[in-house]
């Protein structure tokens, strides 16, 4: 059950991003907002998709996986199950990011942060 829940609830960071960006705490509006942004992104040519910054999602990234593994080793083995759930989720997210946008923003928090800084500097 922990693996299942963690593989789904990793996306709570999307809701947090929406709350910060749109100043709204309604999760249904967040869902609609992300759905419309995805549809817009997919309607663009591939070279334009790369320019779109989809947000900073702090649970998505190899750094979080490393932290969960360390916590599983030194704190409590329950973190191994959370690690597995996060890993399974990211094993689907990263290839879809690469296929749909030709970027891997969700693969690393450090990469995501630097990409955000780079895109904001050029705008």
DSSP file (Angstrom, degrees, kcal/mol; ACC not computed):
  #  RESIDUE AA STRUCTURE BP1 BP2  ACC     N-H-->O    O-->H-N    N-H-->O    O-->H-N    TCO  KAPPA ALPHA  PHI   PSI    X-CA   Y-CA   Z-CA
    1    1 A X     >        0   0    0      0, 0.0     4,-2.9     0, 0.0     5,-0.2   0.000 360.0 360.0 360.0 -37.3    0.0    0.0    0.0
    2    2 A X  H  >  +     0   0    0      1,-0.2     4,-2.7     2,-0.2     5,-0.2   0.914 360.0  49.5 -63.5 -41.6    2.9    2.4    0.8
    3    3 A X  H  > S+     0   0    0      2,-0.2     4,-1.9     1,-0.2    -1,-0.2   0.932 113.1  47.0 -62.3 -45.6    4.3    1.8   -2.7
    4    4 A X  H  > S+     0   0    0      2,-0.2     4,-1.0     1,-0.2    -2,-0.2   0.947 115.1  44.7 -61.7 -50.4    1.0    2.5   -4.3
    5    5 A X  H >X S+     0   0    0     -4,-2.9     4,-3.4     1,-0.2     3,-0.5   0.909 113.9  49.1 -63.3 -42.3    0.2    5.6   -2.4
    6    6 A X  H 3X S+     0   0    0     -4,-2.7     4,-0.8    -5,-0.2    -1,-0.2   0.836 106.4  56.6 -69.6 -29.7    3.7    7.1   -2.8
    7    7 A X  H 3< S+     0   0    0     -4,-1.9    -1,-0.2    -5,-0.2    -2,-0.2   0.754 118.5  33.8 -71.5 -21.9    3.7    6.4   -6.5
    8    8 A X  H X< S+     0   0    0     -4,-1.0     3,-1.5    -3,-0.5    -2,-0.2   0.851 116.1  52.0 -94.5 -46.1    0.5    8.5   -6.8
    9    9 A X  H >< S+     0   0    0     -4,-3.4     3,-1.6     1,-0.3     4,-0.2   0.483  84.0  86.4 -78.1  -1.0    1.0   11.1   -4.1
   10   10 A X  T >< S+     0   0    0     -4,-0.8     3,-1.2     1,-0.3    -1,-0.3   0.818  81.8  66.2 -59.7 -28.9    4.4   12.1   -5.4
   11   11 A X  T X>  +     0   0    0     -3,-1.5     3,-1.6     1,-0.3     4,-0.8   0.420  68.4  95.9 -77.7   3.4    2.4   14.5   -7.6
   12   12 A X  H <> S+     0   0    0     -3,-1.6     4,-2.0     1,-0.3    -1,-0.3   0.782  73.6  69.0 -61.4 -23.5    1.3   16.5   -4.7
   13   13 A X  H <> S+     0   0    0     -3,-1.2     4,-2.2     1,-0.2    -1,-0.3   0.777  90.6  60.6 -66.3 -24.0    4.2   18.8   -5.5
   14   14 A X  H <> S+     0   0    0     -3,-1.6     4,-2.3     2,-0.2    -1,-0.2   0.909 104.8  48.1 -65.1 -41.5    2.2   19.8   -8.7
   15   15 A X  H  X S+     0   0    0     -4,-0.8     4,-2.6    -3,-0.2    -2,-0.2   0.910 110.2  51.7 -65.2 -42.2   -0.6   21.1   -6.5
   16   16 A X  H  X S+     0   0    0     -4,-2.0     4,-2.2     2,-0.2     5,-0.2   0.911 109.4  50.4 -60.2 -42.2    2.0   23.0   -4.4
   17   17 A X  H  X S+     0   0    0     -4,-2.2     4,-2.8     1,-0.2     5,-0.2   0.925 110.8  49.2 -61.2 -44.6    3.4   24.6   -7.5
   18   18 A X  H  X S+     0   0    0     -4,-2.3     4,-3.3     2,-0.2     5,-0.4   0.914 109.3  52.1 -60.6 -44.0   -0.1   25.6   -8.7
   19   19 A X  H  X S+     0   0    0     -4,-2.6     4,-1.4     1,-0.2     5,-0.3   0.920 114.6  42.1 -60.3 -44.7   -0.9   27.1   -5.3
   20   20 A X  H  < S+     0   0    0     -4,-2.2    -2,-0.2    -5,-0.2    -1,-0.2   0.923 120.6  41.9 -68.2 -44.3    2.3   29.2   -5.4
   21   21 A X  H  < S+     0   0    0     -4,-2.8    -2,-0.2    -5,-0.2    -3,-0.2   0.914 128.9  25.7 -71.6 -44.3    2.0   30.2   -9.0
   22   22 A X  H  < S-     0   0    0     -4,-3.3    -3,-0.2    -5,-0.2    -1,-0.2   0.483  94.0-129.5-103.6  -4.4   -1.8   30.9   -9.2
   23   23 A X  S  < S+     0   0    0     -4,-1.4     2,-0.3    -5,-0.4    -4,-0.2   0.899  70.5 118.1  56.1  43.7   -2.4   31.8   -5.5
   24   24 A X        -     0   0    0     -6,-0.4    -1,-0.2    -5,-0.3    -2,-0.2  -0.999  50.9-163.3-141.8 135.7   -5.4   29.4   -5.4
   25   25 A X        +     0   0    0     -2,-0.3     2,-0.7    -3,-0.1    -6,-0.1   0.316  52.0 119.2-104.6   9.0   -5.8   26.3   -3.2
   26   26 A X     >  -     0   0    0      1,-0.2     4,-1.8     2,-0.1     3,-0.1  -0.653  48.4-160.7 -77.7 113.2   -8.5   24.5   -5.2
   27   27 A X  H  > S+     0   0    0     -2,-0.7     4,-2.1     1,-0.2    -1,-0.2   0.798  89.5  56.0 -67.2 -27.2   -7.1   21.2   -6.3
   28   28 A X  H  > S+     0   0    0      2,-0.2     4,-2.2     1,-0.2    -1,-0.2   0.886 108.0  47.5 -71.8 -37.5   -9.8   20.8   -9.0
   29   29 A X  H  > S+     0   0    0      2,-0.2     4,-2.8     1,-0.2    -2,-0.2   0.865 109.5  54.8 -67.6 -34.8   -8.8   24.1  -10.6
   30   30 A X  H  X S+     0   0    0     -4,-1.8     4,-2.7     2,-0.2     5,-0.2   0.932 107.5  49.6 -61.2 -45.1   -5.2   22.9  -10.3
   31   31 A X  H  X S+     0   0    0     -4,-2.1     4,-2.5     1,-0.2    -2,-0.2   0.939 113.3  45.7 -59.0 -48.1   -6.1   19.8  -12.3
   32   32 A X  H  X S+     0   0    0     -4,-2.2     4,-2.5     2,-0.2    -1,-0.2   0.895 112.0  52.6 -62.5 -40.3   -7.9   21.9  -15.0
   33   33 A X  H  X S+     0   0    0     -4,-2.8     4,-2.2     2,-0.2    -2,-0.2   0.933 112.5  43.7 -61.4 -47.9   -5.0   24.4  -15.1
   34   34 A X  H  X S+     0   0    0     -4,-2.7     4,-2.5     2,-0.2    -2,-0.2   0.888 112.4  53.2 -66.5 -38.3   -2.4   21.6  -15.6
   35   35 A X  H  X S+     0   0    0     -4,-2.5     4,-2.4    -5,-0.2    -2,-0.2   0.922 110.6  46.5 -62.9 -43.7   -4.6   19.8  -18.2
   36   36 A X  H  X S+     0   0    0     -4,-2.5     4,-2.3     2,-0.2    -1,-0.2   0.885 112.6  50.4 -67.3 -37.2   -5.0   23.0  -20.2
   37   37 A X  H  X S+     0   0    0     -4,-2.2     4,-2.7     2,-0.2    -2,-0.2   0.894 110.7  49.6 -66.1 -38.8   -1.2   23.7  -20.0
   38   38 A X  H  X S+     0   0    0     -4,-2.5     4,-2.7     2,-0.2    -2,-0.2   0.937 111.1  48.7 -64.4 -45.9   -0.5   20.2  -21.2
   39   39 A X  H  X S+     0   0    0     -4,-2.4     4,-1.1     1,-0.2    -2,-0.2   0.907 112.9  48.4 -60.6 -41.5   -2.9   20.5  -24.1
   40   40 A X  H >X S+     0   0    0     -4,-2.3     4,-0.6     2,-0.2     3,-0.5   0.936 112.0  49.1 -63.0 -46.1   -1.3   23.8  -25.1
   41   41 A X  H >< S+     0   0    0     -4,-2.7     3,-1.3     1,-0.2    -2,-0.2   0.917 109.9  50.8 -60.1 -44.4    2.2   22.4  -24.8
   42   42 A X  H 3< S+     0   0    0     -4,-2.7    -1,-0.2     1,-0.3    -2,-0.2   0.718 103.0  60.8 -69.4 -19.5    1.3   19.4  -27.0
   43   43 A X  H << S+     0   0    0     -4,-1.1    -1,-0.3    -3,-0.5    -2,-0.2   0.626  91.9  87.2 -80.1 -12.1   -0.2   21.6  -29.7
   44   44 A X  S << S-     0   0    0     -3,-1.3     5,-0.1    -4,-0.6     2,-0.0  -0.490  90.6 -97.5 -85.8 155.3    3.2   23.4  -30.2
   45   45 A X    >>  -     0   0    0     -2,-0.2     4,-1.8     1,-0.1     3,-1.1  -0.337  41.9-105.5 -63.9 155.8    5.9   22.2  -32.5
   46   46 A X  H 3> S+     0   0    0      1,-0.3     4,-1.2     2,-0.2    -1,-0.1   0.854 119.1  55.1 -55.6 -41.1    8.7   20.2  -30.8
   47   47 A X  H 34 S+     0   0    0      1,-0.2     4,-0.3     2,-0.2    -1,-0.3   0.794 110.2  47.5 -66.7 -26.0   11.3   23.0  -30.9
   48   48 A X  H X4 S+     0   0    0     -3,-1.1     3,-1.0     1,-0.2     4,-0.4   0.794 101.7  64.1 -81.4 -30.1    8.8   25.3  -29.1
   49   49 A X  H >< S+     0   0    0     -4,-1.8     3,-1.4     1,-0.2    -2,-0.2   0.864  94.8  60.4 -60.6 -36.5    7.9   22.7  -26.4
   50   50 A X  T 3< S+     0   0    0     -4,-1.2    -1,-0.2     1,-0.3    -2,-0.2   0.780  98.3  58.8 -62.7 -26.3   11.5   22.7  -25.1
   51   51 A X  T <  S+     0   0    0     -3,-1.0     2,-0.5    -4,-0.3    -1,-0.3   0.619  84.8  96.1 -80.4 -12.5   11.2   26.4  -24.3
   52   52 A X    <   -     0   0    0     -3,-1.4     2,-0.7    -4,-0.4    67,-0.0  -0.669  65.2-148.6 -85.9 126.7    8.2   25.9  -21.9
   53   53 A X        -     0   0    0     -2,-0.5     3,-0.1     1,-0.1    -2,-0.1  -0.847   8.9-167.9 -93.1 118.3    9.1   25.6  -18.3
   54   54 A X        -     0   0    0     -2,-0.7     2,-0.2     1,-0.3    -1,-0.1   0.569  47.2 -88.7 -89.3  -8.8    6.5   23.3  -16.7
   55   55 A X        -     0   0    0     57,-0.1     2,-0.7     2,-0.0    -1,-0.3  -0.488  38.4 -73.3 126.4 166.4    7.4   24.1  -13.1
   56   56 A X        -     0   0    0     -2,-0.2     2,-0.7    -3,-0.1    50,-0.1  -0.885  40.1-175.6-102.2 115.5    9.5   23.1  -10.1
   57   57 A X    >   -     0   0    0     -2,-0.7     3,-1.3     3,-0.2   -43,-0.1  -0.898   7.8-166.2-116.9 101.8    8.4   19.8   -8.6
   58   58 A X  T 3  S+     0   0    0     -2,-0.7    -1,-0.1     1,-0.3    51,-0.1   0.646  84.4  54.8 -71.4 -16.6   10.5   19.1   -5.5
   59   59 A X  T 3  S+     0   0    0    -49,-0.2     2,-0.6     5,-0.0    -1,-0.3   0.667  94.5  80.6 -85.7 -15.9    9.5   15.4   -5.2
   60   60 A X  S <  S+     0   0    0     -3,-1.3     2,-0.2   -50,-0.1    -3,-0.2  -0.799  70.1  76.7 -93.2 122.4   10.6   14.7   -8.7
   61   61 A X  S >> S-     0   0    0     -2,-0.6     4,-1.3    47,-0.1     3,-0.6  -0.593  82.1-102.6 150.4 150.2   14.3   14.1   -9.1
   62   62 A X  H 3> S+     0   0    0     45,-2.2     4,-2.3     1,-0.2     5,-0.2   0.787 115.6  65.7 -63.5 -27.6   17.1   11.7   -8.6
   63   63 A X  H 3> S+     0   0    0      1,-0.2     4,-2.3     2,-0.2    -1,-0.2   0.896 100.6  49.5 -63.3 -39.8   18.2   13.7   -5.5
   64   64 A X  H <> S+     0   0    0     -3,-0.6     4,-2.5     2,-0.2    -1,-0.2   0.874 109.1  52.5 -65.5 -37.4   14.9   12.8   -3.7
   65   65 A X  H  X S+     0   0    0     -4,-1.3     4,-2.3     2,-0.2    -2,-0.2   0.915 109.0  49.5 -63.3 -42.6   15.4    9.2   -4.6
   66   66 A X  H  X S+     0   0    0     -4,-2.3     4,-2.4     2,-0.2    -2,-0.2   0.926 111.2  49.7 -61.7 -44.5   18.9    9.2   -3.1
   67   67 A X  H  X S+     0   0    0     -4,-2.3     4,-2.7     1,-0.2    -2,-0.2   0.921 110.6  49.5 -61.3 -44.7   17.6   10.9    0.0
   68   68 A X  H  X S+     0   0    0     -4,-2.5     4,-2.3     1,-0.2    -1,-0.2   0.891 110.6  50.4 -62.0 -39.5   14.8    8.3    0.4
   69   69 A X  H  X S+     0   0    0     -4,-2.3     4,-1.8     2,-0.2    -1,-0.2   0.918 111.4  47.9 -65.1 -42.4   17.3    5.5    0.0
   70   70 A X  H  X S+     0   0    0     -4,-2.4     4,-2.7     2,-0.2     5,-0.4   0.920 111.6  50.2 -63.7 -43.7   19.6    7.0    2.6
   71   71 A X  H  X>S+     0   0    0     -4,-2.7     4,-2.5     1,-0.2     5,-1.9   0.886 109.5  52.0 -61.8 -38.2   16.6    7.4    5.0
   72   72 A X  H  <5S+     0   0    0     -4,-2.3    -1,-0.2     7,-0.2    -2,-0.2   0.854 113.6  44.6 -64.4 -34.8   15.6    3.8    4.4
   73   73 A X  H  <5S+     0   0    0     -4,-1.8    -2,-0.2    -5,-0.1    -1,-0.2   0.900 129.2  20.8 -76.0 -42.7   19.1    2.7    5.2
   74   74 A X  H  <5S+     0   0    0     -4,-2.7    -3,-0.2     2,-0.1    -2,-0.2   0.663 131.7  28.1-107.2 -18.3   19.7    4.8    8.3
   75   75 A X  T  <5S-     0   0    0     -4,-2.5     2,-0.3    -5,-0.4    -3,-0.2   0.834 121.0 -22.8-109.2 -64.3   16.3    5.8    9.7
   76   76 A X    > < -     0   0    0     -5,-1.9     3,-1.7     1,-0.0    -1,-0.3  -0.977  45.6-129.2-156.8 138.0   13.5    3.4    8.9
   77   77 A X  T >> S+     0   0    0     -2,-0.3     3,-1.4     1,-0.3     4,-0.7   0.644  98.5  80.9 -66.2 -13.6   13.0    0.7    6.2
   78   78 A X  H >> S+     0   0    0      1,-0.3     4,-1.5     2,-0.2     3,-0.6   0.820  81.6  66.2 -60.1 -29.8    9.6    2.2    5.4
   79   79 A X  H <> S+     0   0    0     -3,-1.7     4,-2.5     1,-0.2    -1,-0.3   0.747  90.0  64.7 -65.8 -23.0   11.4    4.8    3.3
   80   80 A X  H <> S+     0   0    0     -3,-1.4     4,-2.3    -4,-0.3    -1,-0.2   0.899 102.0  48.8 -63.1 -39.9   12.5    2.0    1.0
   81   81 A X  H <X S+     0   0    0     -4,-0.7     4,-2.2    -3,-0.6    -2,-0.2   0.888 111.5  48.1 -68.3 -38.9    8.8    1.5    0.1
   82   82 A X  H  X S+     0   0    0     -4,-1.5     4,-2.8     2,-0.2     5,-0.2   0.909 110.2  53.9 -64.6 -41.7    8.4    5.2   -0.5
   83   83 A X  H  X S+     0   0    0     -4,-2.5     4,-2.9     1,-0.2    -2,-0.2   0.922 108.1  49.1 -56.2 -46.8   11.6    5.1   -2.6
   84   84 A X  H  X S+     0   0    0     -4,-2.3     4,-2.6     2,-0.2    -1,-0.2   0.920 112.0  48.5 -62.3 -44.4   10.1    2.2   -4.8
   85   85 A X  H  X S+     0   0    0     -4,-2.2     4,-2.1     2,-0.2    -2,-0.2   0.931 114.2  45.2 -61.6 -46.2    6.9    4.1   -5.3
   86   86 A X  H  X S+     0   0    0     -4,-2.8     4,-2.7     1,-0.2     5,-0.2   0.916 112.9  52.0 -62.4 -43.0    8.7    7.3   -6.3
   87   87 A X  H  X S+     0   0    0     -4,-2.9     4,-2.1    -5,-0.2    -2,-0.2   0.923 109.4  48.7 -60.9 -45.4   11.0    5.4   -8.5
   88   88 A X  H  X S+     0   0    0     -4,-2.6     4,-0.7     2,-0.2    -1,-0.2   0.904 112.1  49.5 -62.4 -41.2    8.1    3.7  -10.4
   89   89 A X  H >X S+     0   0    0     -4,-2.1     4,-2.4     1,-0.2     3,-1.0   0.936 113.3  45.6 -62.1 -46.8    6.4    7.0  -10.9
   90   90 A X  H 3X S+     0   0    0     -4,-2.7     4,-2.4     1,-0.3     5,-0.3   0.787 101.8  66.2 -70.1 -26.6    9.5    8.6  -12.2
   91   91 A X  H 3< S+     0   0    0     -4,-2.1     4,-0.3    -5,-0.2    -1,-0.3   0.733 112.3  35.6 -66.0 -20.7   10.2    5.6  -14.4
   92   92 A X  H <X S+     0   0    0     -3,-1.0     4,-1.6    -4,-0.7    -2,-0.2   0.815 117.3  52.2 -94.2 -42.9    7.0    6.6  -16.3
   93   93 A X  H  X S+     0   0    0     -4,-2.4     4,-2.6     1,-0.2     5,-0.2   0.922 105.9  51.6 -61.5 -48.6    7.4   10.4  -16.0
   94   94 A X  H  X S+     0   0    0     -4,-2.4     4,-2.5     1,-0.2     5,-0.2   0.933 110.5  45.5 -64.7 -48.8   10.9   10.8  -17.3
   95   95 A X  H  > S+     0   0    0     -5,-0.3     4,-2.7    -4,-0.3    -1,-0.2   0.889 113.9  50.8 -61.5 -34.9   10.5    8.8  -20.6
   96   96 A X  H  X S+     0   0    0     -4,-1.6     4,-3.1     2,-0.2     5,-0.3   0.901 109.5  50.6 -69.1 -37.5    7.2   10.7  -21.3
   97   97 A X  H  X>S+     0   0    0     -4,-2.6     4,-2.6     2,-0.2     6,-1.0   0.933 113.4  45.9 -59.7 -46.0    8.9   14.0  -20.7
   98   98 A X  H  X5S+     0   0    0     -4,-2.5     4,-0.9     4,-0.2    -2,-0.2   0.917 117.5  43.2 -65.0 -43.1   11.7   13.1  -23.1
   99   99 A X  H  <5S+     0   0    0     -4,-2.7    -2,-0.2    -5,-0.2    -1,-0.2   0.919 122.7  36.0 -69.3 -44.4    9.2   11.8  -25.7
  100  100 A X  H  <5S+     0   0    0     -4,-3.1    -2,-0.2    -5,-0.2    -3,-0.2   0.841 138.7  11.2 -81.7 -34.0    6.7   14.6  -25.4
  101  101 A X  H  <5S-     0   0    0     -4,-2.6    -3,-0.2    -5,-0.3    -2,-0.2   0.549  87.8-125.2-121.8 -12.5    9.0   17.6  -24.9
  102  102 A X  S  <<S+     0   0    0     -5,-1.0     2,-0.3    -4,-0.9    -4,-0.2   0.804  79.1 102.6  63.3  30.4   12.5   16.4  -25.5
  103  103 A X        -     0   0    0     -6,-1.0    -1,-0.3    -9,-0.1    -2,-0.3  -0.882  63.0-149.5-131.2 167.7   13.6   17.6  -22.1
  104  104 A X    >   +     0   0    0     -2,-0.3     3,-1.9    -3,-0.1     4,-0.4  -0.292  40.4 145.4-130.9  48.6   14.2   15.8  -18.8
  105  105 A X  G >  S+     0   0    0      1,-0.3     3,-0.7     2,-0.2     7,-0.3   0.834  71.6  53.3 -56.9 -35.7   13.2   18.5  -16.3
  106  106 A X  G 3  S+     0   0    0      1,-0.2    -1,-0.3    -3,-0.1     3,-0.1   0.387  90.5  77.6 -85.2   6.1   11.8   16.0  -13.8
  107  107 A X  G <  S+     0   0    0     -3,-1.9   -45,-2.2     1,-0.3     2,-0.3   0.732 103.5  18.8 -87.2 -21.3   14.9   13.9  -13.7
  108  108 A X    <>  -     0   0    0     -3,-0.7     4,-2.5    -4,-0.4    -1,-0.3  -0.967  53.9-150.4-153.5 130.8   16.9   16.2  -11.4
  109  109 A X  H  > S+     0   0    0     -2,-0.3     4,-2.5     2,-0.2     5,-0.2   0.878 105.1  51.5 -65.3 -37.9   16.1   19.1   -9.0
  110  110 A X  H  > S+     0   0    0      2,-0.2     4,-2.2     1,-0.2     5,-0.2   0.936 112.1  45.2 -65.6 -46.8   19.5   20.6   -9.7
  111  111 A X  H  > S+     0   0    0      1,-0.2     4,-2.5     2,-0.2     5,-0.2   0.920 113.2  51.5 -61.0 -44.5   19.0   20.5  -13.5
  112  112 A X  H  X S+     0   0    0     -4,-2.5     4,-2.4    -7,-0.3    -2,-0.2   0.911 109.5  49.5 -60.4 -44.6   15.5   21.8  -13.1
  113  113 A X  H  X S+     0   0    0     -4,-2.5     4,-2.3     2,-0.2    -1,-0.2   0.926 113.1  45.8 -61.4 -46.6   16.6   24.7  -11.0
  114  114 A X  H  X S+     0   0    0     -4,-2.2     4,-2.5     2,-0.2    -2,-0.2   0.863 111.8  51.8 -67.9 -35.6   19.4   25.7  -13.5
  115  115 A X  H  X S+     0   0    0     -4,-2.5     4,-2.8     2,-0.2     5,-0.2   0.915 109.5  50.6 -64.9 -42.3   17.0   25.3  -16.5
  116  116 A X  H  X S+     0   0    0     -4,-2.4     4,-2.3    -5,-0.2    -2,-0.2   0.933 112.2  46.5 -59.5 -47.2   14.5   27.6  -14.7
  117  117 A X  H  X S+     0   0    0     -4,-2.3     4,-1.7     1,-0.2    -2,-0.2   0.910 113.8  49.1 -62.5 -42.6   17.3   30.2  -14.1
  118  118 A X  H  X S+     0   0    0     -4,-2.5     4,-1.5     1,-0.2    -2,-0.2   0.920 112.5  46.4 -64.5 -45.6   18.5   30.0  -17.7
  119  119 A X  H  X S+     0   0    0     -4,-2.8     4,-0.8     1,-0.2    -1,-0.2   0.872 112.9  49.9 -67.0 -36.7   15.0   30.3  -19.2
  120  120 A X  H  < S+     0   0    0     -4,-2.3    -1,-0.2    -5,-0.2     3,-0.2   0.821 107.9  54.0 -71.5 -29.8   14.1   33.3  -17.0
  121  121 A X  H  < S+     0   0    0     -4,-1.7    -1,-0.2     1,-0.2    -2,-0.2   0.855 108.4  49.2 -70.1 -34.7   17.4   35.0  -17.9
  122  122 A X  H  <        0   0    0     -4,-1.5    -1,-0.2     1,-0.2    -2,-0.2   0.630 360.0 360.0 -82.1 -13.2   16.6   34.7  -21.6
  123  123 A X     <        0   0    0     -4,-0.8    -1,-0.2    -3,-0.2    -2,-0.2   0.453 360.0 360.0 -92.2 360.0   13.1   36.1  -21.2
